Amino acid sequence: MENSSSSIQALVSRIKERVTHLINGNNSNNYIGVQSFVSPSAYDTAWLAMVADPRQPGEPMFKACLDWVLDNQNPSGFWGQTDWEGFPTIDSLPATLACMIALKTWNLGHQHIQKGMAFISAHAAIILKDYGNSFPRWFTIIFPGMIELAKKAGMEVSFLHEIEQINGIFDERSKILQREQIIDKYEHPPLLSYLEALPSWYCSFDEESIVSSLNEDGPVFQSPSAAAYAFIVTGHDRCMAYLQTLVQACKSGAIPPMYPVDEDFIKICTVDQLQRLGLSGYFNEEIKQLLEQVYRNYKNQQTAKLNIVPANLFRDSLAFRLLRMQGYHVSPWRFCWFLSDEIAVAHICNNFQKFSSVLYSIYRATDLMFQGEMELQDARLLSRALLEEYLTLGSTNDDILMWPNLRNMVLCYKIT
């Protein structure tokens, strides 16, 4: 019993150290506070590893990223994420292809590439089988693009046993590209964030069109992979500055899937995770400080706004719930702003499958409703109706936040 108690205390101490970095991040000259809470993306790291140094075209511009790719292949042959049991997730398929392409670019890691090819040949069918014919939107866009790019790089990528599923994914990509605009605030992320994976037949981006897509928040919606491709195509100074800042923030060479990240969003997600795991009692002071910082930014209007409705909705509804639970005065319009946007409401209703986790967050936020707050009542009725419809479906495609057990969470919450 004593060993168990000391083990728990050791884990609590480690978490406290990381949370302290997050709290003090704004007072330091580095990015460790937020960065330590963001998992690295093998896919985005591979794209930065492909970038050539304009001063030495035969050399990689970001050698640390290339070294990370060489050093972080799983013994089973893949790159990318694993589930809680250590098995490769669907992310491993495009990530492995991208890492092999990066190594092929510099004629390195021949054994790594062979192991990666063997992994895809042996495990692609197993990974894809779990999804049937309903794949996440991001995967449907990226995976075909990486297959095409791998073949262009001279790699013989074949899917003999999964040919029907692969064809179905390519067909679904075509539907997405025909249906969505290149910059669409109601899709998260917009197609432009997948610039590196878009097929040549869909759009041929020249330097002028790519430069026009750069925005004040960073190139192509904070997507490192898209920014890397944009720099490869254009060599634009703004792209280079973004990539250099990103790599300086990631000393190990491991690149996050989005940069810069919303610090307040990381903070409220940390608080939410501690509470959901039943650990908040160990972190009362840390939770208090994190929410104080979030509320201070909220009052001063310093919270960064993502130019994407679903991401805004999830963050704002979660922040409203956590702040109001802590006793802060927060207006319902903190997240109910979407109700005044008829196009946004119609889009959510017509695509509720993609918004399941957002709707769950909205519904939970409305638990903290005071008498007379009609906007919260309207948000509750809408989210409840759509969640009830979501529960009748056999599968879901949620691109905002993928909780494997979201259906059970909704059922256990007893939507009423």
VENVENQUI-V5626 format. One record per helix or strand. SS is the DSSP state (hx for helix, st for strand). FROM is the first residue (numbers start at 1). TO is the last residue. If there is no record, write none. Layout:
# VENVENQUI-V5626
ss = (SS & SS)
from = (FROM & FROM)
to = (TO & TO)
This chain:
# VENVENQUI-V5626
ss = (hx & hx & st & hx & st & st & hx & st & st & hx & hx & hx & hx & hx & hx & st & st & hx & hx & hx & st & hx & hx & hx & hx & hx & hx & hx & hx & hx)
from = (2 & 32 & 40 & 42 & 52 & 56 & 63 & 82 & 88 & 91 & 110 & 137 & 163 & 191 & 207 & 215 & 218 & 219 & 224 & 237 & 256 & 263 & 280 & 284 & 309 & 333 & 342 & 352 & 374 & 406)
to = (27 & 35 & 40 & 49 & 53 & 60 & 71 & 82 & 88 & 105 & 129 & 152 & 179 & 197 & 213 & 215 & 218 & 222 & 234 & 249 & 256 & 276 & 282 & 299 & 325 & 340 & 350 & 368 & 391 & 413)
